[in-house]
Amino acid sequence: MEQTNSKNEEAAAIERVASAAREVQAASVALEERFNAPDETALPTLPLARLTAAIDELQAARDDLDQLLARRSVH
C-alpha cells in the first residue's frame, strides 16, 4: 500500500514538472511571437509575466520532485 502511494505521488510530481515545462514552452512561444509582430511597439508585459510565472512554477515543481526522490532514496 505504501509503495503504491509512493508511486502515485512520484507520478503526480513528474506530471507537474511536465505540465510546467509545457507552460514554459507555450509562454516562450507567445513572447517570441509578440517580439516578432511587425506592428507591436508596446512592451510585452503580460507575456513576460506569464513566462516568469511559468518558470517559477517549473522550478518549484522540480524542487518538490527532487525532495520527493531524496526522501525515497533515504528510506
C-alpha positions as CSV (number, residue, x, y, z in Angstrom):
1,M,0.0,0.0,0.0
2,E,2.8,2.4,1.0
3,Q,4.7,1.6,-2.2
4,T,1.5,2.3,-4.3
5,N,1.1,5.7,-2.6
6,S,4.7,6.5,-3.2
7,K,4.4,5.6,-6.9
8,N,1.3,7.7,-7.3
9,E,3.0,10.6,-5.5
10,E,6.0,10.3,-7.8
11,A,3.8,10.1,-10.9
12,A,1.9,13.2,-9.9
13,A,5.2,15.1,-9.2
14,I,6.5,14.1,-12.6
15,E,3.3,15.2,-14.3
16,R,3.5,18.5,-12.5
17,V,7.1,19.1,-13.9
18,A,6.0,18.1,-17.4
19,S,3.0,20.3,-17.3
20,A,5.1,23.2,-16.0
21,A,7.6,22.6,-18.7
22,R,4.9,22.7,-21.4
23,E,3.6,26.0,-20.0
24,V,7.2,27.5,-20.1
25,Q,7.4,26.4,-23.7
26,A,4.0,27.9,-24.6
27,A,4.8,31.1,-22.8
28,S,8.1,31.4,-24.5
29,V,6.5,30.9,-27.9
30,A,3.9,33.6,-27.1
31,L,6.6,36.0,-26.0
32,E,8.6,35.3,-29.1
33,E,5.6,35.9,-31.3
34,R,4.9,39.2,-29.6
35,F,8.5,40.3,-30.2
36,N,8.3,39.3,-33.9
37,A,5.0,41.1,-34.5
38,P,5.8,43.8,-37.0
39,D,3.2,46.3,-35.7
40,E,3.8,45.7,-32.0
41,T,5.7,48.6,-30.3
42,A,4.4,48.2,-26.7
43,L,6.4,46.3,-24.1
44,P,5.3,42.6,-23.8
45,T,4.4,42.9,-20.1
46,L,1.8,40.2,-19.9
47,P,3.6,37.6,-22.0
48,L,6.8,38.3,-20.0
49,A,4.9,38.0,-16.7
50,R,3.4,34.7,-18.0
51,L,6.8,33.3,-18.8
52,T,8.2,34.4,-15.4
53,A,5.4,32.7,-13.6
54,A,5.8,29.6,-15.7
55,I,9.5,29.4,-14.9
56,D,8.8,29.9,-11.2
57,E,6.3,27.0,-11.2
58,L,8.7,24.8,-13.1
59,Q,11.4,25.5,-10.6
60,A,9.1,24.8,-7.7
61,A,7.8,21.6,-9.3
62,R,11.4,20.4,-9.9
63,D,12.4,21.2,-6.3
64,D,9.4,19.3,-5.0
65,L,10.2,16.3,-7.2
66,D,13.9,16.4,-6.0
67,Q,12.8,16.4,-2.4
68,L,10.4,13.5,-3.0
69,L,13.1,11.5,-4.7
70,A,15.6,12.3,-2.0
71,R,13.1,11.1,0.7
72,R,12.6,7.9,-1.2
73,S,16.3,7.2,-1.5
74,V,16.8,7.6,2.2
75,H,14.1,5.1,3.1
